[in-house]
Each structure stands twice: as structure tokens, then as C-alpha cells.
Amino acid sequence: MYDLAALEAALQGTIYAGKLHFSAVTGSTNSDAMAAARAGAPHGSVYFADEQTAGRGRGDHRWESAAGQGLYVSVLLRPVGVSPRALHLFPLAAGLAAAEAVFRASGLQVDLRWPNDLLISTPQMKTSPWGPQSGERKAGGILVESKADRDEVNFAVVGIGINVHQQRFASDVSTPATSLDLESGRTVSRQKLLIALLESLQHETFSLHDPAVVAVIPARVAQTSTWLWNRHVEVHGPQACIGVTEGLDENGFLRVKTDQGIVTVQTGGIRAVD
């Protein structure tokens, strides 16, 4: 269980001070945060739980959230001066924050799979006709929900789920799953991970109103991902296609070179094609 007093003390001086909301059991921390946002909860409010009974990822996929096993947290942000166009970059900024937090708490390197998956790769790389690929296992995911007017973002809820202590997973998932404990070979502190995540998320989202900061996010993600260049992928979603990735555009959309030309994928998910 979390030490709530120690969390409050560690987060003094951040945007989260005095705004931590913990539930032993809840349906979904993102649902809690969205309801709170509509009711006027302030910027920096944090909703986290020991267990979710209806945890969810993108596309209403279920996120397994057993008691005491993972990090289940959603953060309400009310950014000032952020254009609705920048909302596409929120999952990427959150991914950078999560990757930094995982490294700080466990020493593990995260491979970001566009747009919202946190993968851990095996050290041994295999070679395909499209370049090096690794045996990846999913350790976490990001779900961003928001409300925006024509000219500004009213609020964004950044939900992050990370497998920490799990030892077993369902066998019917599209990407094999793992946990930080399994990958690191030791017990990773959820408390330390949560503090690192919140600190990194504040850092990554503080300047999203600054065009210069926004402009470099795609390049920064490319440094933390093996998926953005020369990966043979299948795109799932409204722009379904198969091709080879060619980086992100300035909006954070994925470019995929297909037999019919370049497709700029704005939403959906990707999987490797062997």
C-alpha cells in the first residue's frame, strides 16, 4: 500500500501538493479524473488507486488492474495557452515522462510504441528484411482524454497504467505482457515510481504552450523508440494499412510508407509484421 503522508511530503512544491486522491478500489482512475474535471477540480489533481475494477486503455480495451500489483494513476491538467492542435502530443509527452520514471525507479529502458504503449525489449535483437527488431513485451500504456474549445484546451486527463509486481498474465493479449519486477529481477517500489512519474509529467507538460518545446517532441520520442523508423508494421484503426514507418510529422502523427504511398496516421495502433 502507498504511504500517503510520505507522498504528500515528497510532492511539496509541485503542482500536485494537496491534490492527491487515493482510492483502495475504484472503477477507473480516468473516469474519476474526468468526472472531477467536469466538476471543476483544479490543475494538478491526481487520482490513483490500489485496484481498478474497470480499468481501460485506448479504444475501450480493458486494462487488468489487480490489487497491489500495478501503478494506476490519472492526472488532471488544465494547461494555459495550449492549442488544441497540441493535444496530439500529450500522449507522446506522457510517454517520455513514463519512460524517465521507469528508468529512475527500476533502471529499465522503455521502448515507446506509438502512440501510447510502454514496451520493454530483450537485449538480443533479431534481424528482419526491414531492419533490427526486438522481442518486446508490454509493461504499460497511456490514455489521454480531454475537452477543448476551438482555441484552447480546457483540460486533459492523462491516465497511465504500469505493471509493477505482476508475475502472470493472460495469454490472449496481442502483445506479450511483462512487469517491472519480472524485467528488473527485483521488487520495484510503486511509491518511488509514482513520485518519479508525477515529477517527470510536470516537467514534460509544463511548457507545452511553447512552440519551440512542442517542435522537438517528435525527435525526442524517436530517440526513445525503435518503432518510428524502418519498422514493418500493420496499422489498426480508421487508417488501416501495412508499410514501413518513416518517423513522425510535426503534429506527432506517424508516417507509414505503403505500396500506395505515404499514409499519415493520426489515430490507431501499430503492431510489428514479421
C-alpha positions as CSV (number, residue, x, y, z in Angstrom):
1,M,0.0,0.0,0.0
2,Y,1.1,3.6,-0.6
3,D,2.4,5.8,2.3
4,L,0.1,8.8,1.6
5,A,1.8,11.1,4.1
6,A,5.2,10.4,2.6
7,L,3.8,11.0,-0.9
8,E,2.4,14.4,0.2
9,A,5.8,15.3,1.7
10,A,7.7,14.3,-1.4
11,L,5.4,16.3,-3.7
12,Q,5.5,19.5,-1.8
13,G,6.5,22.3,-4.2
14,T,4.9,20.6,-7.2
15,I,1.6,21.2,-8.9
16,Y,0.2,18.1,-7.1
17,A,0.7,19.3,-3.5
18,G,-2.5,18.9,-1.5
19,K,-4.3,17.4,-4.5
20,L,-3.7,13.6,-4.1
21,H,-6.9,11.5,-4.2
22,F,-6.4,7.8,-3.4
23,S,-8.9,5.0,-3.6
24,A,-8.3,1.5,-2.4
25,V,-10.7,0.3,-5.1
26,T,-12.2,2.2,-8.0
27,G,-13.7,1.5,-11.3
28,S,-11.3,3.6,-13.4
29,T,-9.0,6.4,-12.3
30,N,-9.5,8.1,-15.7
31,S,-13.3,8.1,-15.1
32,D,-12.7,9.5,-11.6
33,A,-10.5,12.3,-13.0
34,M,-12.9,13.1,-15.9
35,A,-15.8,13.4,-13.5
36,A,-13.7,15.6,-11.2
37,A,-12.6,17.8,-14.1
38,R,-16.2,18.4,-15.2
39,A,-17.0,19.3,-11.6
40,G,-14.2,21.9,-11.5
41,A,-11.3,20.1,-9.9
42,P,-8.0,22.1,-10.1
43,H,-5.0,21.7,-12.3
44,G,-2.6,19.0,-10.9
45,S,-5.3,16.9,-9.2
46,V,-4.1,13.2,-9.0
47,Y,-6.4,10.2,-8.9
48,F,-4.8,6.9,-8.1
49,A,-5.9,3.5,-6.8
50,D,-4.6,0.2,-5.5
51,E,-7.1,-1.6,-7.7
52,Q,-9.3,-0.8,-10.7
53,T,-12.4,-2.9,-11.4
54,A,-13.0,-1.4,-14.8
55,G,-9.5,-0.1,-15.9
56,R,-9.4,0.8,-19.6
57,G,-6.9,1.7,-22.3
58,R,-7.3,3.3,-25.7
59,G,-10.2,2.0,-27.8
60,D,-12.1,0.8,-24.6
61,H,-9.6,-2.0,-24.3
62,R,-9.7,-3.5,-20.8
63,W,-6.6,-2.8,-18.6
64,E,-6.0,-5.5,-16.0
65,S,-5.6,-3.8,-12.6
66,A,-5.3,-6.3,-9.8
67,A,-5.0,-5.1,-6.2
68,G,-1.5,-4.0,-5.2
69,Q,0.1,-5.1,-8.5
70,G,0.5,-2.1,-10.6
71,L,0.5,1.7,-10.8
72,Y,-2.9,3.0,-11.8
73,V,-3.0,6.8,-11.9
74,S,-4.7,9.7,-13.8
75,V,-3.6,13.3,-13.6
76,L,-5.9,16.3,-14.4
77,L,-4.1,19.1,-16.3
78,R,-5.6,22.5,-17.1
79,P,-2.8,23.9,-19.3
80,V,-2.8,27.6,-20.1
81,G,-2.2,28.8,-23.6
82,V,-2.0,25.3,-25.2
83,S,-3.5,25.0,-28.6
84,P,-5.9,22.1,-29.3
85,R,-3.5,21.0,-32.0
86,A,-1.0,20.2,-29.3
87,L,-3.4,17.6,-27.8
88,H,-2.0,15.0,-30.3
89,L,1.4,15.4,-28.5
90,F,0.1,14.8,-25.0
91,P,0.4,11.0,-25.2
92,L,3.9,11.4,-26.5
93,A,4.9,13.8,-23.7
94,A,3.3,11.4,-21.2
95,G,5.3,8.6,-22.8
96,L,8.5,10.5,-22.3
97,A,7.6,11.1,-18.7
98,A,6.8,7.5,-18.1
99,A,10.0,6.3,-19.7
100,E,12.0,8.6,-17.5
101,A,10.1,7.5,-14.4
102,V,10.5,3.7,-15.2
103,F,14.2,4.2,-15.6
104,R,14.5,6.2,-12.3
105,A,12.6,3.6,-10.4
106,S,13.8,0.4,-11.9
107,G,16.8,1.1,-14.2
108,L,14.9,-0.3,-17.2
109,Q,14.8,1.3,-20.6
110,V,11.4,1.8,-22.2
111,D,10.7,1.4,-25.9
112,L,7.8,3.7,-26.8
113,R,5.5,2.2,-29.3
114,W,3.4,5.0,-31.0
115,P,1.2,6.3,-29.8
116,N,0.8,5.1,-26.2
117,D,2.5,1.8,-25.3
118,L,5.4,1.3,-22.9
119,L,7.4,-1.8,-24.0
120,I,10.5,-3.5,-22.6
121,S,12.8,-5.1,-25.1
122,T,15.1,-8.1,-24.8
123,P,18.8,-7.2,-25.2
124,Q,19.1,-9.7,-28.1
125,M,17.9,-8.2,-31.3
126,K,16.7,-10.2,-34.3
127,T,17.1,-9.2,-37.9
128,S,14.3,-8.9,-40.4
129,P,14.3,-7.6,-44.0
130,W,13.2,-4.3,-42.6
131,G,15.9,-3.9,-40.1
132,P,16.5,-4.8,-36.4
133,Q,13.6,-5.8,-34.3
134,S,13.4,-6.9,-30.7
135,G,11.3,-9.2,-28.6
136,E,9.1,-6.7,-26.9
137,R,6.8,-7.1,-24.0
138,K,4.2,-4.5,-22.9
139,A,4.7,-3.1,-19.4
140,G,2.3,-0.1,-19.6
141,G,0.0,2.1,-21.5
142,I,-1.3,5.7,-21.7
143,L,-4.8,7.0,-22.1
144,V,-5.3,10.7,-22.6
145,E,-8.9,12.1,-22.6
146,S,-9.6,15.8,-23.0
147,K,-12.0,18.7,-23.6
148,A,-11.1,21.6,-25.8
149,D,-12.8,24.6,-27.4
150,R,-11.8,25.9,-30.8
151,D,-8.9,27.9,-29.5
152,E,-7.8,26.3,-26.2
153,V,-7.6,23.2,-24.2
154,N,-10.0,23.2,-21.2
155,F,-8.5,20.2,-19.6
156,A,-6.7,17.0,-20.3
157,V,-6.7,13.8,-18.2
158,V,-3.5,11.8,-18.6
159,G,-4.0,8.2,-17.4
160,I,-1.0,5.9,-17.0
161,G,-1.0,2.2,-16.1
162,I,2.2,0.4,-15.5
163,N,2.6,-3.3,-14.5
164,V,4.9,-3.4,-11.5
165,H,4.6,-6.6,-9.4
166,Q,2.6,-8.9,-11.7
167,Q,4.0,-12.4,-12.2
168,R,1.4,-13.9,-14.6
169,F,-0.6,-12.5,-17.5
170,A,-3.4,-13.6,-19.8
171,S,-2.2,-15.5,-22.8
172,D,-4.7,-13.9,-25.2
173,V,-3.2,-10.4,-25.4
174,S,-1.9,-9.1,-28.8
175,T,1.5,-8.1,-27.3
176,P,3.1,-10.3,-24.6
177,A,2.9,-8.6,-21.2
178,T,5.5,-8.1,-18.5
179,S,6.1,-6.2,-15.3
180,L,8.9,-4.1,-13.9
181,D,9.7,-6.7,-11.3
182,L,10.0,-9.5,-13.9
183,E,12.3,-7.5,-16.1
184,S,14.5,-6.0,-13.4
185,G,14.7,-9.1,-11.2
186,R,13.8,-7.2,-8.1
187,T,10.9,-5.6,-6.3
188,V,10.3,-2.2,-7.7
189,S,8.7,0.4,-5.4
190,R,5.3,1.7,-6.6
191,Q,5.8,4.7,-4.3
192,K,9.1,5.6,-5.9
193,L,7.7,5.0,-9.4
194,L,4.6,7.3,-8.7
195,I,6.8,10.1,-7.4
196,A,9.1,9.9,-10.4
197,L,6.2,9.8,-12.8
198,L,4.5,12.8,-11.4
199,E,7.7,14.8,-11.3
200,S,8.5,13.9,-14.9
201,L,5.0,14.6,-16.1
202,Q,5.1,18.0,-14.6
203,H,8.4,18.7,-16.4
204,E,7.2,17.4,-19.7
205,T,3.8,19.2,-19.8
206,F,4.9,22.5,-18.2
207,S,5.9,24.1,-21.4
208,L,3.5,22.7,-24.0
209,H,2.4,26.2,-24.7
210,D,5.8,26.9,-26.1
211,P,6.1,26.2,-29.8
212,A,9.8,25.6,-29.5
213,V,9.3,22.9,-26.9
214,V,6.4,21.3,-28.9
215,A,8.5,21.2,-32.1
216,V,11.2,18.9,-30.6
217,I,8.9,16.3,-29.1
218,P,8.7,14.1,-32.2
219,A,12.5,14.0,-32.4
220,R,12.8,13.2,-28.6
221,V,10.3,10.4,-28.9
222,A,12.3,9.0,-31.9
223,Q,15.3,8.7,-29.5
224,T,13.3,6.6,-27.2
225,S,11.6,4.3,-29.7
226,T,12.6,1.7,-32.2
227,W,9.2,1.9,-33.8
228,L,9.3,5.2,-35.7
229,W,11.8,4.4,-38.5
230,N,12.2,1.4,-40.7
231,R,9.8,-0.9,-38.8
232,H,7.5,-3.0,-40.9
233,V,4.1,-2.5,-39.2
234,E,0.4,-3.1,-39.5
235,V,-1.8,-0.1,-38.6
236,H,-5.1,-0.8,-36.8
237,G,-7.8,1.8,-36.8
238,P,-9.5,4.0,-39.3
239,Q,-6.4,4.4,-41.4
240,A,-5.6,0.7,-41.5
241,C,-2.6,-0.2,-43.7
242,I,0.7,-2.1,-43.8
243,G,4.0,-0.5,-44.5
244,V,7.3,0.7,-43.2
245,T,7.5,3.6,-40.6
246,E,9.1,6.9,-41.7
247,G,9.0,8.9,-38.5
248,L,6.6,11.4,-37.0
249,D,5.4,14.6,-38.6
250,E,5.4,18.0,-36.7
251,N,2.0,17.1,-35.2
252,G,3.2,13.8,-33.8
253,F,1.4,11.7,-36.4
254,L,3.0,8.6,-37.7
255,R,4.2,8.4,-41.3
256,V,4.0,5.0,-42.9
257,K,5.3,4.2,-46.4
258,T,2.9,1.8,-48.1
259,D,2.7,0.4,-51.7
260,Q,0.3,3.2,-52.4
261,G,2.4,6.0,-50.9
262,I,2.9,7.7,-47.6
263,V,0.0,7.4,-45.1
264,T,0.0,9.9,-42.2
265,V,-1.7,8.0,-39.4
266,Q,-3.5,10.3,-37.0
267,T,-5.1,7.7,-34.7
268,G,-4.9,4.0,-34.2
269,G,-2.3,1.5,-33.1
270,I,0.5,-0.4,-34.7
271,R,1.9,-4.0,-34.5
272,A,5.0,-5.4,-35.9
273,V,4.8,-7.5,-39.1
274,D,7.5,-10.2,-39.1
